[in-house]
Amino acid sequence: MSSTPVRVRFAPSPTGYLHVGGARTALYNFLYAKKTGGEFILRVEDTDLERSTEESMRMQINDLKWLGLKWDEGPHPETHADMGPYGPYRQSHRKEIYLQHAQKLVESGRAYYDFRTDAELDAIKERLIKTGKPPQIEAPETLVPLTEARARLAKGETAAIRFQVNRKGEPEKREYVLNDLVRGEVKFPSDMVGDFVCIRSNGMPVYNFCCAIDDALMKITHVFRAEEHLSNTLRQMMLFEAFGYASPKFGHLSFILGPDKQKLSKRHGATSCNDFRLKGYMPEALCNFILLSGWSSPDGREILSREEQIELFTYERFNSAPAVFDDTKLLWMNSMYLRALPHEELWSRLQPFLKEAGLTIPQGDDVQWRDHALSAFKTSMQTLADAPKLFEALDDSKFSLKPEATEVKAWPDTLKVWAAWKSELEKHAAKYITEPEFAAIQDRVKDQTGVKGKQLFQPIRVAVIGTPQGTELKVLVPLLAKSSLINRVDRCLKA
Ligand code: GLU
């Protein structure tokens, strides 16, 4: 038995960066396509010309690439040219298709030209509200006959094209039943909506209209999308029916809430993929985290590779209850992924953060040094953005005697300790000093100067990092070349 190949889509409106909620929708659709051997389509819903921008589309495409969610059809990831047999993939390039479809509805009598002005429509809504009825627009008592409507349009009048939910002679109320893959059976009475606009009087098609036509023409089989679209589904079902198109299966995903149980928004801090990228989160960790914000693995496992995610993914495991965005868990997950990265990869991912902080760490080209430094530091890092404050101590150009060192500098024994430290360093033959060698050097400085405790350790600390506070010296000293340590103590002696 051959079944229809799965085709799913992610259909963002390019009105800003990709939000984590959108990223989750994209991830679920992507995983479902991979799991079933289907196709994952990217469709840009940019008919809202006031809010959609070219720049937002570019940003969202970049965010999807960053997350590693590769699409099979849609705008090409680099050139943005259409890629695939069902294009164009940007709604703003499909206007003709929508207008032709609207004409079909008008001709079949399922839609009508509505010449009423905004003021007239507002007055109707006001009257409805006053009589306690929902402000839903219905067709006027007598429709303008099609030939007359066309003649008026030809003369320059404008009219919207409205879908007529309830035609004369049809039962006033029908029930539409959606078998939602997440929410189960959802019943919509047809009078939940009034006659809705398909094409605005300015000629622009409306989201619900475009979306239904595109899902049908692009042969979409399953739609996983945010719960806020549930109320659109009735209109879309009516459109599928009117055109005689097969409806995809729908699954409406539960909301993602902030810790205060309100819908996740900018108020809660970082919410876009770009925010998280800049804060040093890694795409694998973010994907793994959002996977679990609305879905769970059958055995409760939390860290899942992309391959495992694909293998385990089924829509039966979506949670219909809202997910709460847990920053602490995301941070934990990121640190787990960070520690598991091969050092070469981790080092390369740290570069933009080190560069941004103005750090130059040429030692990093030495594989052994790099391994040593990353082993020492990575357990102190939860995000990539934690690197600069750890690596700063290793950049010679950043060394200076900080104001916090003033007191230590003034101690009577400090100069003596610095001189002995320098001479011990000079006696050391190798380029680097190991941790036990450093302990032995400290002991010799103590013996030579007769200084001990705080009076000994603090001056050495200042001679290495310019301040009495910071990462433990036994971690830092082995990562600094002898020449660099000598140079630093020299600068202290001169100060
Ligand atoms: N363009 C819609 C949005 O960005 C998505 C519509 C859909 O998935 O059906 O919210």
Boltz pocket constraint, residues with backbone or C-beta under 6 A from the ligand:
constraints:
  - pocket:
      binder: B
      contacts: [[A, 11], [A, 12], [A, 13], [A, 45], [A, 211], [A, 224], [A, 225], [A, 226], [A, 229]]
      max_distance: 6.0
